[in-house]
Every structure is written in structure tokens, then in C-alpha cells.
Amino acid sequence: MATESAASPAPQPPPPPKVSRSKFIWPLLLAVNFSIGAYLFTRTNKEEKTEGDAPATGVTSSPTSTAISTAAVNNVPASPPAIAEPVKQIPVDQQIELFKWILEEKRKVKTKDPQEKKKIDEEKALLKQFIRSKSVPSL
């Protein structure tokens, strides 16, 4: 028996434990996710501060309501509306063509509600009057 154990090779040590990839991937994903979240958080805070002169008092759904609410809270008059450019006049023949096109589109509409059908019929009657008239109202 002693000769048998001496002839057999020595038992091999167990292989080292494999390090799973998840030990490296999860911390990396968490760090990247945290970095992106921090960047977006700081960027949106900077945008809120630059929109109005006064700091925002609350979170709102749109930038225009933020400007209105901060102006109302601080008793600051809102900025005047932008001056519109002068409206270009559309030639009468193009207006009539436009009315005809709108009338055709109104005819294609399928209604389920009788009130809606009545409203569309009134709009179609009005369009027919504009098309038949000699003078077309300015748009």
C-alpha cells in the first residue's frame, strides 16, 4: 500500500474561486447611473434659475406658468407680449380655393354625435356662403 500511494501523483490543490463578472458590473452600473442622475439634476436646476429673475417658488408643469406664477408672487409685471409681424394678405382667388378645400375636408368627416354633425353642417353652410359671395372676408 505504501508503494501504491508513493506511485500515485500528489493531489492537486483546488482551483482558485472564480470571480463573477457581476461583482464588477453592478458597482460600475450604479456609479454610471448615479453620475447621469446627478448631471441631469444639476442641469435642470440651472435651467430653472436662468428662466426667471426670481427663484422658482414651486414646481410647475410648464415654463410659461413658472414665469407667470413667480411674477404674480413677486408683484412684478410680466414682460410685454412680443410684437407680431404684419399679416400678409392672401389673394381672393387663393382664399376661395382655401374655402373649397376646407369644405371638401368637412364633407369627409364622419360624425357619431348629432350635435357634432349639426356643428359641421353649420360650418359647411358658412363656407358655402363665403364661396358664393362676391366679396370674401379677409383672413
Number of C-alpha atoms within 10 A of each C-alpha: 6 6 7 8 9 9 9 8 8 8 6 6 6 6 6 6 6 6 8 8 8 9 9 10 11 11 11 12 11 11 12 12 12 12 12 11 12 11 11 12 11 10 11 10 11 11 10 16 12 10 14 15 11 15 12 18 10 8 10 12 7 8 13 10 12 20 18 15 17 19 18 12 11 9 9 11 9 12 9 6 6 6 6 6 6 6 7 7 9 10 10 15 11 10 18 17 12 14 20 17 13 15 19 12 11 15 12 9 10 9 11 8 8 9 10 12 14 12 11 17 14 12 15 20 13 13 20 14 13 17 19 10 11 9 9 16 9 9 9
